[in-house]
């Protein structure tokens, strides 16, 4: 779980830090190095947490039920519900605007792989193999 220091920063200092971080991130995004920028900056736990949050926001935009999102991503119902409330008031609209149609199809492919992990294949060899396994 990410840890936040108990020592609070002044509001001015925090705003300056946010602005500088935003500028650095924009600069890396223009150079197509944002993935490396985040890879160097974030821990494995933080990457997973952010990826799941992004998936929740996207799935909410596609009107997927909250209970299905929580179960399939391994998140608590209360966390997904809280994000749903924020989504309903328009909190994540700027994030969703940045996605183009091509990006949406890519995201669906990735989410399908995540959600189908561990399930039998839909077609091809082995899709009925689970019926013949001895229990």
C-alpha positions as CSV (number, residue, x, y, z in Angstrom):
1,X,0.0,0.0,0.0
2,X,1.4,3.4,-0.8
3,X,2.5,5.5,2.1
4,X,2.0,9.2,2.4
5,X,4.2,11.1,4.9
6,X,2.5,12.5,7.9
7,X,4.4,15.8,7.5
8,X,2.2,18.2,5.6
9,X,3.5,20.6,3.0
10,X,2.3,24.2,2.7
11,X,-0.4,24.6,0.0
12,X,1.8,26.9,-2.1
13,X,4.7,24.4,-2.0
14,X,2.3,21.5,-2.9
15,X,0.8,23.5,-5.8
16,X,4.3,24.3,-7.1
17,X,5.2,20.6,-6.9
18,X,2.1,19.6,-8.8
19,X,2.8,22.1,-11.5
20,X,6.4,21.0,-11.9
21,X,5.3,17.3,-12.0
22,X,2.7,18.1,-14.6
23,X,5.2,20.0,-16.8
24,X,7.7,17.1,-16.5
25,X,5.0,14.6,-17.4
26,X,3.8,16.6,-20.4
27,X,7.4,17.0,-21.6
28,X,7.9,13.2,-21.4
29,X,4.5,12.5,-23.1
30,X,5.5,14.8,-26.1
31,X,8.6,12.7,-26.5
32,X,6.7,9.4,-26.2
33,X,8.6,8.6,-23.0
34,X,5.8,8.8,-20.5
35,X,5.8,5.1,-19.9
36,X,9.5,5.2,-19.0
37,X,8.9,8.3,-16.9
38,X,6.2,6.6,-14.9
39,X,8.1,3.3,-14.8
40,X,11.0,5.0,-13.1
41,X,8.9,7.0,-10.7
42,X,6.2,4.5,-9.5
43,X,6.5,1.3,-7.5
44,X,4.9,-2.0,-8.7
45,X,2.1,-1.5,-6.3
46,X,1.4,2.1,-7.4
47,X,1.4,1.0,-11.1
48,X,-1.2,-1.8,-10.3
49,X,-3.3,0.6,-8.3
50,X,-3.3,3.3,-11.0
51,X,-4.0,0.7,-13.7
52,X,-7.0,-0.6,-11.8
53,X,-8.4,2.9,-11.2
54,X,-8.0,3.6,-14.9
55,X,-9.8,0.4,-15.7
56,X,-12.7,1.2,-13.3
57,X,-13.1,4.7,-14.8
58,X,-13.2,3.3,-18.3
59,X,-15.6,0.4,-17.4
60,X,-17.9,2.9,-15.7
61,X,-17.9,5.0,-18.9
62,X,-19.0,1.8,-20.8
63,X,-21.9,1.3,-18.2
64,X,-20.5,-1.9,-16.8
65,X,-22.2,-2.8,-13.5
66,X,-20.3,-1.9,-10.3
67,X,-20.5,-5.3,-8.8
68,X,-19.0,-6.9,-12.0
69,X,-16.1,-4.3,-12.0
70,X,-15.3,-4.9,-8.3
71,X,-15.3,-8.7,-8.7
72,X,-13.4,-8.9,-11.9
73,X,-10.7,-6.5,-10.9
74,X,-10.4,-7.8,-7.3
75,X,-11.3,-4.5,-5.8
76,X,-13.7,-3.7,-2.9
77,X,-17.2,-2.8,-3.8
78,X,-17.0,0.3,-1.7
79,X,-13.9,1.6,-3.6
80,X,-15.6,1.1,-7.0
81,X,-18.9,2.6,-5.7
82,X,-17.0,5.7,-4.4
83,X,-15.3,6.1,-7.8
84,X,-18.7,5.6,-9.5
85,X,-20.1,8.5,-7.5
86,X,-17.2,10.7,-8.6
87,X,-17.7,9.6,-12.2
88,X,-21.4,10.5,-12.0
89,X,-20.6,14.1,-11.0
90,X,-18.1,14.4,-13.9
91,X,-14.8,14.1,-11.9
92,X,-13.1,11.9,-14.6
93,X,-14.3,13.7,-17.7
94,X,-11.0,15.1,-18.7
95,X,-9.3,11.7,-18.5
96,X,-12.0,10.1,-20.8
97,X,-11.6,13.0,-23.3
98,X,-8.0,12.1,-23.9
99,X,-9.0,8.6,-25.2
100,X,-9.6,8.4,-28.9
101,X,-11.7,5.6,-30.6
102,X,-8.5,3.6,-31.5
103,X,-7.4,3.8,-27.9
104,X,-10.8,2.5,-26.7
105,X,-10.6,-0.6,-28.8
106,X,-7.0,-1.3,-27.5
107,X,-8.3,-0.9,-23.9
108,X,-11.1,-3.3,-24.5
109,X,-8.7,-5.9,-25.7
110,X,-6.5,-5.5,-22.7
111,X,-9.4,-5.5,-20.3
112,X,-10.8,-8.6,-21.9
113,X,-7.5,-10.4,-21.3
114,X,-7.5,-9.3,-17.7
115,X,-11.2,-10.3,-17.1
116,X,-10.9,-13.6,-18.8
117,X,-7.7,-14.7,-17.0
118,X,-8.2,-18.2,-15.7
119,X,-11.4,-18.9,-17.7
120,X,-11.5,-21.6,-20.4
121,X,-11.0,-20.4,-24.0
122,X,-14.2,-19.3,-25.9
123,X,-13.2,-21.3,-29.0
124,X,-10.6,-23.7,-30.3
125,X,-8.9,-26.7,-28.8
126,X,-9.4,-27.3,-25.1
127,X,-12.5,-25.2,-24.6
128,X,-14.5,-28.2,-23.3
129,X,-11.6,-29.9,-21.5
130,X,-12.9,-28.9,-18.1
131,X,-15.8,-31.2,-18.6
132,X,-13.6,-34.3,-18.7
133,X,-11.4,-33.5,-15.7
134,X,-11.8,-35.8,-12.7
135,X,-12.7,-34.0,-9.5
